[in-house]
Amino acid sequence: MSTAPRSRAEARRRTDGRTGRAGRSRGGPQRRWPRRLLYTMLGLFVLGVAGVGIAYAMTDVPEPNEVATAQTSVIYYADGKSEIGRVSEYNRESVKLEQVPVHVQRALLAAEDRNFYENNGISPTGIARAVWVAIKGGEATQGGSTITQQYVKNYFLSQDRTLSRKAREILISVKIDGQQSKEEILENYLNTIYYGRGAYGIQTASKAYFNKDVSKLTPAEGAFLASAIRGPSFYDPRLGEKQKQNAQTRSAYILDAMEEQGWLSPEQRAAATFPTDKQFAPYRPPSVGGTNGYLVQLVKDELLKKVKVDEGDISTGGLRIVTTIDKKKQAAAVKSIADRMKGIKGINVGLASVKPGDGAVEALYGGSDYAKNQFNTATDATMQAGSVFKIFTLIAALQSGDLSIRQSFDGNSPQYFDEFENPAGATDFNRRGGVRNFNDRDYGRVTVPEATADSVNTVFAQLNILATPQKTAAAAKQAGITTKLNPNYANVLGSDSVKVIDMANAYATLAAKGVRATPYYVKSVTSTSGAFDYKAQPRTTRVFDQDLVSDVVYSMQQVIEKGSGEYAGERLNREAAGKTGTSSDNYSAWFDGFTPQLATAVGLYKGDGSIKEENQMDDVPGWGSITGGTIPVRIWTDYMRAATDGMEKLKFPEPAYINKNAAPKRTQQPTRTQEPTRTREPERTPEPTPEPTPTTPSAEPTPTETPKPTKTKGPKPSITLPFPDPTPTTGAGGGG
């Protein structure tokens, strides 16, 4: 059998095998390995491209993160323009791109991404540089990120410094570049980036650094802000000379680049000098203290309870909240209290001013500094009402049908009433149901308006017997008092504790001819996202007959025209009605009054307001004892003069004299111009004539110049409660 090779190929294979040269021929394995490597690399490339494609397809653009969408909520005065304060975890106020000057936009592009309008959202060279640094062990943040990439990182992603986060940033950037216009991307970036000083976004940064709207920024200011985003702590001039030098160098680099790009002319570049120290605003952390802090908290409370906005919306929702607070009136309230309380320590003041028939709170003073003390003296504090509560007894007595304001009553002091008897009383006078006037003064027979003018305790005790304590308490509730009341005969003299805001609103009910409104602080709420569009609707209800109220108001006018509030009547130069109030032992002092368009209550108390000796407002420098006719009526007058300046001078309705057949009338009827001669209630402090308009307590007569009411030894200057009562007896109603 022949063993010769069947072919040349077979022979060659045998030969190659014997000589050990197998695979070295032109068509052998050694000749094929470059091709295989090429195929492998091509395959890997295809797989890589496919992988990137799959990753791209599977990568969704996420929802914006909380930091990116959070915006400052701004609280405005009633004008909708002047700011009261800001509320936010992140201080941001977004604006439209067209509000940002072109030269400010270009300063950012010169600093961060000059090819922004030409690239596809990423920088390949920058990405390669970042990957190479990461492979060598560095952080995956190196390399020139485009504005789109920075926007994606800040708006959608976290600040993690990893390759995986960088990869997502690249994929989302490409997607975003295809989905959004360059203008949208730039606008979102400008509103997202952090500039330092607690400011997120170009608008907030403009106000934080230059105290101006973004639309007013110059090229040099825009260049500085473009510098600040690289690292605020390295470029804020307030932090030191090194930071100032860094900012000057970086700003000059940006401005030069703008000139190179043709975005600034040589003349414009020369004029764009670094801002001076005076042009930079002082740094103010985004917090609200002072008197406005109380307003901000009241607004937040109302948003939560009434508008049904949650905490997240308030702190990050970019709300634009317009309040009912009138800037002029609020300033007048703060000034009047600061002037009158100058040098007086330990005494607290609350003031509230309400629009009758509407309920809008137009001014409120809850304390001097919310940052130091969050207790609101106008809305949180309760203090004994004193004689401002007598008005509710007058209302209840008129409601009974058994009283006409033309009736006269015995106004002498003391008097004894079975209803006021207190078998467990500490003194015989107390046990026998005795009632005294302030300083035990006698007034003879007086009409209801006269008794109201001089706050005659013995007359109002008779009125409460006629009305009943239960009806007095009910009238107070109808008018707007929200605190718990204890119906007893001494409530006419102010044994119950009330709030300043409630007393202002209750008297506003009378100014509105018997229509009670619910007090409110928020007029409207909108948001930059359009999610909120709230407008307050005043809530009102008629609670008293209009004719009845006209008789009550007429009686209260006498207080200001010729009674214990005459100080106000001599200075206000318009029709007003009101009532002084002082609790016995001077634990609280009030003046509450109104014009047809505005009702205001002022209340003072000492310490924590509790009924203990150290909280008696006695021996106050420059004043002696504090009563309703001293500091409270002066604060009220100072405030109301400024608050009503420019208002139309309206008149109250004439008294209707209801219940004409209730009882025999006096021979001489009370009129607006003629009242019987009588001893004036001593709480009023006469002023020397002529008197310059006072601005501070020191401008008032001292106790040696004009006698003021003083505590007398023996019986208290007003009633001591004649029976056990949850309210401490020594703090019950006073004479003024």
C-alpha positions in Angstrom: 0.0 0.0 0.0 1.5 3.3 -1.0 2.3 5.7 1.8 3.0 8.8 -0.4 1.3 12.0 0.5 -2.1 12.5 -1.2 -1.5 16.1 -1.9 1.1 18.8 -1.6 -0.8 20.3 1.3 -0.6 17.1 3.2 3.0 16.8 2.5 3.6 20.3 3.7 1.7 19.7 6.9 3.8 16.6 7.6 7.0 18.4 6.8 6.0 21.4 9.0 5.2 19.0 11.8 8.5 17.3 11.6 10.5 20.5 11.4 8.6 22.2 14.1 7.5 25.1 11.8 3.8 24.4 12.0 1.7 27.6 12.2 4.4 29.8 10.8 3.2 29.5 7.2 1.4 32.6 5.7 -2.0 31.0 6.3 -1.2 29.5 9.8 -2.2 30.5 13.3 0.7 32.9 13.7 -0.6 34.8 10.7 -4.2 35.0 12.1 -3.7 36.5 15.6 -3.7 40.2 14.6 -7.0 39.7 12.8 -8.4 38.0 15.9 -7.3 40.8 18.1 -8.8 43.3 15.7 -12.1 41.4 15.7 -12.0 41.2 19.5 -11.4 44.9 19.9 -14.1 45.6 17.3 -16.5 43.3 19.2 -15.7 45.0 22.5 -16.3 48.4 20.9 -19.6 47.2 19.5 -20.5 45.8 22.9 -19.4 49.0 24.5 -21.5 51.0 22.1 -24.4 48.7 22.6 -23.9 48.9 26.4 -23.8 52.6 26.3 -26.9 52.6 24.1 -28.7 50.3 26.5 -27.6 52.3 29.5 -28.7 55.5 27.7 -32.1 53.9 26.9 -32.5 52.6 30.4 -31.5 55.9 32.1 -34.5 58.0 32.9 -34.3 61.7 33.7 -35.1 61.7 37.5 -37.3 64.0 39.4 -35.5 67.2 40.5 -34.0 66.8 44.0 -35.3 68.8 47.0 -32.4 71.2 47.1 -32.9 72.2 43.5 -36.6 72.9 43.7 -36.6 74.5 47.2 -37.4 78.2 47.1 -37.6 80.8 49.7 -41.1 81.8 50.8 -41.4 85.6 51.0 -43.8 87.4 53.4 -44.9 90.9 52.3 -46.7 93.8 53.9 -50.2 94.5 52.5 -48.7 96.5 49.6 -47.4 93.2 48.2 -43.9 94.8 47.6 -42.2 95.5 50.9 -40.8 92.4 52.7 -41.6 91.5 56.3 -39.3 88.4 56.2 -38.4 85.2 54.5 -39.0 81.6 55.4 -37.0 78.8 53.9 -34.5 76.0 54.5 -32.9 77.1 51.3 -32.7 80.8 50.4 -33.8 80.8 46.8 -36.0 83.0 44.6 -36.3 81.8 41.0 -36.5 84.2 38.1 -37.1 83.9 34.3 -34.0 84.0 32.0 -35.2 87.3 30.4 -35.0 89.0 33.8 -31.2 88.3 33.9 -29.2 90.8 31.8 -27.4 89.3 28.8 -24.0 90.5 30.1 -24.7 88.6 33.4 -25.5 85.4 31.4 -22.4 85.8 29.3 -20.2 86.3 32.4 -21.3 82.9 33.5 -20.6 81.4 30.1 -17.2 83.0 30.0 -16.4 81.5 33.3 -17.9 78.0 32.9 -18.7 77.0 29.4 -18.0 79.2 26.4 -19.2 76.6 23.9 -22.5 76.1 25.7 -24.6 77.0 22.7 -22.6 74.7 20.4 -21.9 71.5 22.5 -24.3 68.6 23.0 -24.3 68.9 26.7 -21.0 67.2 27.4 -17.3 67.8 26.9 -15.6 64.7 25.6 -12.1 65.9 26.5 -13.3 66.9 29.9 -14.8 63.4 30.4 -11.7 61.7 29.3 -9.6 63.8 31.7 -12.0 62.9 34.5 -11.8 59.2 33.8 -8.0 59.2 33.6 -7.8 61.0 36.9 -10.2 58.5 38.5 -8.1 55.6 37.1 -5.0 57.0 38.7 -6.9 57.2 42.1 -8.2 60.7 42.1 -11.8 61.8 42.5 -14.2 61.6 39.5 -14.7 65.3 39.5 -11.8 66.5 37.4 -12.2 67.8 33.9 -14.3 70.6 32.5 -17.9 69.9 33.2 -20.3 71.8 30.9 -23.0 74.0 32.3 -25.5 71.2 31.3 -23.5 68.7 33.4 -23.3 71.1 36.3 -27.0 71.7 36.0 -27.8 67.9 36.0 -25.6 67.4 39.0 -27.2 70.1 41.0 -30.8 69.7 39.8 -31.2 65.9 39.6 -28.3 64.2 41.3 -26.4 64.1 44.5 -23.0 65.6 45.1 -21.3 62.1 45.4 -17.9 62.0 43.8 -17.9 58.6 42.2 -17.5 57.2 38.7 -21.0 55.8 38.7 -22.5 59.2 39.6 -20.3 60.8 36.9 -21.5 58.3 34.3 -25.2 59.0 35.2 -24.4 62.7 34.9 -23.0 62.3 31.4 -26.0 60.2 30.2 -28.6 62.5 31.7 -26.8 65.5 30.3 -27.0 64.2 26.8 -30.7 63.4 27.3 -31.4 66.8 28.8 -29.6 68.6 25.9 -32.0 66.8 23.5 -35.1 67.5 25.6 -34.7 71.0 26.7 -33.7 74.2 24.9 -30.4 75.9 25.8 -32.4 78.7 27.3 -34.3 76.4 29.6 -31.1 74.7 30.8 -29.3 78.1 31.4 -32.4 79.4 33.3 -32.6 76.4 35.5 -28.8 76.5 36.2 -28.9 80.1 37.2 -31.7 79.4 39.6 -30.1 76.3 41.1 -26.4 77.1 41.7 -25.2 78.1 45.1 -23.4 81.4 45.3 -22.6 81.6 49.0 -24.0 83.8 51.8 -26.9 81.3 52.0 -28.1 82.3 48.5 -29.2 79.7 46.0 -29.9 81.2 42.5 -28.9 84.4 40.8 -31.7 86.5 42.1 -31.1 85.7 45.8 -27.3 86.1 45.2 -27.8 89.5 43.7 -29.7 90.6 46.8 -27.3 89.0 49.2 -24.2 90.5 47.7 -25.4 93.8 46.2 -28.9 94.4 47.7 -30.4 94.8 44.3 -32.7 92.9 41.8 -30.8 90.8 39.3 -32.0 93.0 36.5 -29.9 95.8 37.9 -26.6 94.0 37.9 -23.6 95.5 36.0 -21.1 93.4 34.0 -18.6 93.7 36.8 -21.1 92.5 39.4 -22.1 89.7 37.1 -18.5 88.6 36.7 -18.1 88.6 40.5 -21.1 86.3 40.9 -19.8 84.0 38.2 -16.6 83.9 40.2 -18.3 83.1 43.5 -19.9 79.8 42.3 -16.4 78.2 42.1 -16.1 78.4 45.9 -17.8 81.1 47.8 -15.5 80.9 50.8 -12.6 81.7 48.5 -14.2 84.7 46.8 -16.3 86.6 49.3 -14.5 90.0 50.1 -16.1 90.2 53.5 -14.0 87.2 54.6 -10.7 89.0 54.2 -8.1 90.5 51.9 -7.1 87.1 50.4 -10.6 86.4 49.3 -11.0 89.9 47.9 -7.8 89.4 45.9 -9.0 86.0 44.6 -12.3 87.6 43.5 -10.6 90.5 41.8 -8.3 88.1 39.8 -11.1 85.7 38.8 -13.4 88.6 37.9 -10.8 90.2 35.7 -10.2 86.8 34.0 -13.9 86.5 33.2 -14.2 90.1 31.9 -11.2 89.6 29.7 -12.7 86.4 28.3 -16.0 88.3 27.6 -14.0 90.9 25.6 -12.1 88.1 23.7 -15.5 86.5 22.8 -16.8 89.9 21.5 -19.3 90.1 24.3 -17.8 93.3 25.7 -16.3 96.1 23.7 -12.9 97.4 24.9 -14.6 100.5 26.3 -17.1 98.4 28.2 -14.3 96.2 29.5 -12.4 99.2 30.7 -15.4 100.5 32.5 -16.1 97.2 34.2 -14.1 97.7 37.4 -14.4 95.5 40.5 -17.1 96.6 42.9 -16.1 98.8 45.7 -16.5 97.9 49.4 -19.5 100.2 49.6 -21.2 98.4 46.7 -21.1 95.1 48.5 -24.1 94.6 50.9 -23.3 93.6 54.5 -24.0 90.0 55.1 -27.3 89.3 56.9 -28.2 85.7 57.6 -31.7 84.8 56.3 -33.5 84.9 59.6 -36.3 87.0 61.1 -36.0 88.5 64.5 -37.1 91.8 66.1 -40.7 92.8 66.1 -41.3 91.3 62.6 -40.5 87.9 63.9 -43.8 87.8 65.7 -45.6 88.6 62.4 -43.8 85.9 60.5 -44.8 83.3 63.1 -48.4 84.4 63.1 -48.4 84.1 59.3 -46.9 80.6 59.4 -49.5 79.5 62.0 -52.3 80.8 59.8 -50.9 79.1 56.7 -50.8 75.8 58.5 -54.2 76.0 60.2 -56.4 78.0 57.8 -54.8 78.0 54.4 -53.9 74.3 54.8 -50.3 74.7 53.6 -47.9 72.2 55.1 -44.5 72.9 56.6 -42.7 71.7 53.5 -44.6 74.2 51.3 -43.7 77.0 53.7 -40.0 76.2 53.9 -39.3 75.2 50.3 -42.3 76.0 48.2 -41.4 79.5 47.0 -44.6 81.0 48.3 -45.4 84.7 47.9 -47.5 85.6 50.9 -49.2 89.0 51.1 -50.3 89.9 54.7 -52.9 92.3 56.0 -50.2 94.2 57.9 -49.9 97.8 56.8 -46.3 99.0 56.7 -47.1 102.5 57.8 -49.3 101.4 60.7 -46.8 98.7 61.8 -44.0 101.3 61.9 -46.2 103.6 63.9 -47.0 100.9 66.4 -43.3 100.0 66.9 -42.3 103.6 67.3 -45.1 104.6 69.7 -44.2 101.8 72.0 -40.5 102.4 71.8 -40.9 106.1 72.5 -43.3 105.6 75.5 -41.5 102.7 77.1 -38.1 104.2 76.8 -36.2 103.6 80.1 -39.0 101.4 81.6 -38.0 97.9 82.3 -39.9 94.8 83.2 -43.3 95.9 81.8 -44.6 94.2 78.7 -46.8 95.8 76.0 -49.1 94.2 73.5 -50.9 96.1 70.7 -53.3 94.9 68.0 -55.1 97.0 65.4 -58.0 95.5 63.4 -60.0 96.8 60.4 -63.7 96.9 61.5 -66.1 94.8 59.5 -63.3 92.9 57.8 -61.0 91.4 60.5 -57.7 92.3 58.7 -55.1 92.8 61.4 -53.3 95.9 60.1 -50.7 96.2 62.9 -49.5 94.1 65.7 -46.8 94.4 68.4 -46.0 91.1 70.2 -42.6 92.0 71.7 -39.4 93.7 70.9 -37.3 90.7 69.6 -38.7 87.4 68.6 -35.2 85.9 68.5 -34.9 86.4 72.2 -38.5 85.7 73.3 -41.1 83.9 71.3 -44.0 84.7 73.7 -46.4 87.1 71.9 -47.8 89.8 74.2 -50.7 90.5 71.8 -51.9 87.0 71.0 -50.5 84.7 73.7 -50.6 86.7 76.8 -53.8 87.0 78.9 -54.3 89.7 81.5 -57.2 90.9 83.6 -59.5 93.0 81.6 -60.2 95.7 84.2 -62.8 98.2 83.2 -62.5 97.6 79.4 -64.9 94.7 80.2 -67.6 97.0 81.4 -68.7 97.6 77.9 -69.9 94.0 77.6 -72.2 94.6 80.7 -73.5 97.7 79.0 -74.3 95.7 75.9 -76.0 92.9 77.9 -78.1 95.4 79.9 -79.3 97.1 76.7 -80.1 93.7 75.2 -82.3 93.0 78.2 -84.7 95.8 77.2 -84.6 97.2 80.8 -82.0 99.9 80.2 -81.9 103.2 78.4 -78.7 105.2 78.3 -80.8 108.2 79.4 -81.4 106.6 82.8 -79.5 107.8 85.8 -78.0 105.8 88.6 -76.5 106.5 92.0 -72.8 106.9 91.5 -71.7 107.4 95.1 -69.1 105.3 96.8 -69.2 102.9 98.6 -72.5 101.0 97.9 -73.7 97.6 99.1 -75.4 95.0 97.0 -76.9 91.7 98.0 -75.7 90.1 94.8 -72.1 91.0 95.7 -72.2 89.7 99.2 -69.4 87.3 100.2 -70.0 85.5 103.5 -66.4 84.2 103.3 -64.9 87.6 102.6 -61.8 88.7 104.5 -63.3 92.1 105.5 -66.7 93.3 106.8 -67.0 95.5 103.7 -66.3 92.5 101.5 -68.7 90.3 103.3 -71.5 92.8 103.1 -71.2 93.1 99.3 -69.5 96.5 99.2 -68.4 98.1 96.0 -66.1 101.2 95.8 -65.3 103.6 93.0 -61.7 104.3 92.1 -60.2 106.3 95.0 -63.7 106.0 96.7 -65.0 109.1 94.8 -68.6 110.1 94.8 -70.3 111.1 91.5 -73.9 111.6 92.6 -76.6 110.6 90.1 -75.1 110.0 86.7 -76.4 108.8 83.3 -75.0 105.8 81.6 -72.7 107.8 79.3 -71.5 109.8 82.3 -70.8 106.6 84.2 -69.0 105.2 81.2 -66.9 108.3 80.8 -65.6 108.1 84.3 -65.7 104.3 84.7 -68.0 104.5 87.8 -67.8 101.1 89.5 -70.9 101.5 91.6 -73.1 102.2 88.6 -71.7 99.3 86.5 -72.3 97.0 89.5 -76.0 97.9 89.2 -75.9 97.4 85.5 -74.5 93.8 85.9 -77.3 93.0 88.4 -79.7 94.2 85.7 -78.0 92.3 82.9 -76.8 89.2 84.9 -73.2 88.0 84.8 -74.1 85.2 82.4 -75.4 87.7 79.8 -72.3 89.9 80.3 -70.1 86.9 79.5 -72.3 86.0 76.5 -72.0 89.5 75.1 -68.2 89.4 75.5 -68.2 86.1 73.5 -70.5 87.6 70.9 -68.2 90.5 70.5 -65.1 88.4 69.9 -63.5 87.3 73.2 -62.2 83.8 72.9 -60.7 83.1 76.4 -62.5 81.2 79.1 -64.9 83.4 81.1 -66.2 82.9 84.7 -69.7 84.4 84.9 -70.0 86.2 88.3 -71.1 89.6 89.4 -67.5 90.9 89.6 -66.9 90.1 85.9 -68.2 93.6 85.1 -65.1 95.0 86.8 -62.7 92.9 84.7 -61.9 89.8 86.8 -61.6 87.7 83.7 -58.4 87.5 81.7 -58.4 88.4 78.0 -56.0 88.8 75.1 -55.1 92.1 73.4 -56.0 90.8 70.0 -59.5 89.7 71.3 -60.1 93.1 72.8 -59.1 94.9 69.6 -61.5 92.7 67.7 -64.3 93.0 70.2 -64.2 96.7 70.0 -63.9 96.5 66.2 -67.3 94.8 66.3 -68.7 97.9 67.8 -66.9 100.1 65.2 -68.6 98.0 62.5 -72.0 98.7 64.0 -72.4 95.2 65.5 -70.8 93.1 62.8 -68.1 90.7 64.1 -65.3 89.6 61.9 -62.7 86.9 62.4 -59.2 88.4 62.7 -56.7 87.2 60.0 -53.2 88.0 58.9 -52.8 86.4 55.4 -54.4 88.3 52.5 -53.2 86.1 49.6 -50.8 83.3 48.8 -49.3 82.4 45.4 -46.3 80.4 44.4 -43.8 80.5 41.6 -44.9 77.0 40.5 -48.6 78.0 40.3 -49.6 75.4 42.8 -51.1 78.0 45.2 -53.6 80.8 44.4 -55.3 81.7 47.7 -57.2 84.9 48.5 -58.7 85.5 51.9 -62.4 86.0 52.2 -63.4 87.9 55.4 -65.7 86.0 57.7 -68.3 88.3 59.3 -71.5 87.9 61.1 -73.9 90.3 62.7 -74.0 89.8 66.5 -75.5 93.1 67.8 -78.4 95.3 66.7 -77.1 98.4 65.0 -79.3 100.8 67.1 -78.1 99.1 70.3 -74.5 99.6 69.2 -75.0 103.3 68.5 -76.0 103.8 72.1 -72.9 101.9 73.3 -70.6 103.8 71.0 -72.1 107.1 72.1 -71.4 106.3 75.7 -67.8 105.3 74.8 -67.3 108.5 72.9 -67.7 110.4 76.2 -64.6 108.6 77.6 -62.5 110.3 74.9 -64.3 113.6 74.7 -64.4 114.3 78.4 -63.7 111.3 80.5 -60.7 109.1 81.5 -59.5 109.0 77.9 -59.6 112.7 77.3 -55.9 112.8 76.6 -56.7 111.0 73.3 -59.7 113.3 72.4 -57.6 116.4 72.7 -55.0 115.1 70.2 -56.7 112.8 67.7 -58.7 115.5 65.9 -61.4 113.0 64.7 -64.3 111.1 66.2 -63.3 108.2 68.4 -64.7 106.0 71.1 -62.9 103.9 73.7 -62.4 102.8 77.3 -59.6 102.8 79.8 -59.0 99.8 82.0 -57.0 99.1 85.1 -57.2 96.0 87.3 -57.0 96.5 91.1 -53.5 96.6 92.4 -52.4 97.6 88.9 -51.6 94.2 87.6 -52.8 95.3 84.1 -53.6 98.5 82.4 -55.5 99.0 79.1 -56.7 101.5 76.5 -59.0 100.1 73.9 -60.6 102.4 71.3 -61.6 102.9 67.7 -62.5 105.2 64.9 -65.1 104.1 62.3 -62.2 102.7 60.2 -59.8 101.2 62.8 -59.9 99.6 66.2 -56.8 99.3 68.4 -56.2 97.8 71.8 -53.1 98.4 74.0 -52.5 96.3 77.1 -49.6 96.4 79.7 -48.6 94.0 82.3 -45.5 93.3 84.4 -43.3 90.2 84.6 -45.2 87.1 83.7 -48.6 88.8 84.4 -49.4 86.5 87.3 -51.2 87.9 90.4 -48.4 88.4 92.8 -47.1 91.5 94.5 -43.9 91.9 92.4 -46.1 92.2 89.3 -47.9 95.3 90.5 -47.1 98.2 88.2 -46.4 100.7 91.0 -43.5 103.1 91.5 -42.6 103.1 87.8 -39.9 105.8 87.2 -41.5 109.0 85.8 -45.1 107.6 86.2 -45.8 106.2 89.7 -48.6 103.7 89.2 -49.5 102.6 85.7 -53.2 102.9 84.9 -55.1 102.8 81.7 -55.1 106.6 81.6 -51.3 106.9 81.7 -49.0 105.0 79.3 -51.7 102.9 77.5 -53.7 105.9 76.3 -50.6 107.7 75.2 -49.3 104.7 73.2 -52.8 104.4 71.7 -53.0 108.1 70.8 -49.5 108.3 69.3 -50.2 105.2 67.2 -53.7 106.3 66.1 -52.6 109.7 65.1 -50.1 108.3 62.7 -52.2 105.3 61.6 -55.3 107.4 60.7 -53.3 110.3 59.1 -54.8 110.8 55.7 -58.0 108.8 56.4 -61.3 110.4 55.8 -62.8 111.8 59.0 -66.0 109.8 59.4 -68.6 110.2 62.1 -70.3 107.6 64.2 -74.1 107.2 63.9 -76.2 109.3 66.3 -77.4 107.4 69.4 -80.8 105.7 68.9 -81.7 105.8 72.6 -83.3 102.3 72.5 -85.6 101.1 75.2 -87.1 104.5 75.6 -89.8 103.2 78.1 -87.4 101.2 80.2 -87.5 103.5 83.2 -88.1 107.2 84.2 -85.7 109.5 82.4 -83.7 112.3 83.8 -85.0 115.9 83.5 -82.0 117.0 81.5 -81.1 114.5 78.7 -77.4 114.0 77.9 -76.3 115.5 74.6 -73.0 115.6 72.7 -72.3 119.2 73.7 -73.8 119.5 77.2 -73.2 117.2 80.1 -73.8 117.9 83.8 -70.8 119.1 85.8 -69.2 116.4 87.7 -65.9 115.3 89.3 -63.7 113.8 86.7 -62.4 110.2 87.1 -58.9 110.5 88.6 -57.3 108.0 86.3 -57.1 110.7 83.7 -53.9 112.6 84.0 -54.4 116.3 83.1 -51.7 117.9 80.9 -50.3 121.4 81.2 -51.5 123.7 78.4 -50.0 124.4 76.0 -48.2 121.0 75.7 -45.8 120.1 73.0 -46.6 116.8 71.4 -44.9 114.2 73.7 -42.5 111.7 72.2 -41.2 109.9 75.3 -42.4 109.3 78.9 -39.8 111.9 80.0 -41.8 114.5 78.1 -44.8 113.9 80.3 -45.3 115.8 83.6 -43.6 114.2 86.5 -45.6 113.2 89.6 -44.4 116.4 91.3 -45.8 118.6 88.5 -49.2 117.0 88.1 -50.7 114.6 90.7 -51.4 111.1 89.5 -53.5 108.5 91.1 -51.7 106.9 93.9 -52.4 103.9 96.1 -54.1 104.9 99.3 -53.8 103.1 102.6 -56.8 101.2 103.9 -59.4 100.0 101.4 -58.2 99.2 97.8 -59.1 101.8 95.2 -61.5 99.5 93.5 -63.7 96.5 94.4 -62.4 93.4 96.1 -64.3 90.4 94.8 -67.0 89.8 97.4 -67.2 86.0 97.0 -64.9 83.1 96.2 -63.8 83.0 92.6 -61.2 81.1 90.6 -59.7 84.4 89.6 -57.5 85.9 92.5 -59.7 88.5 94.3 -57.0 91.1 94.6 -56.7 91.4 90.8 -60.3 92.2 90.0 -61.6 95.2 88.2 -60.4 98.7 88.6 -61.8 102.1 88.2 -60.4 103.0 84.9 
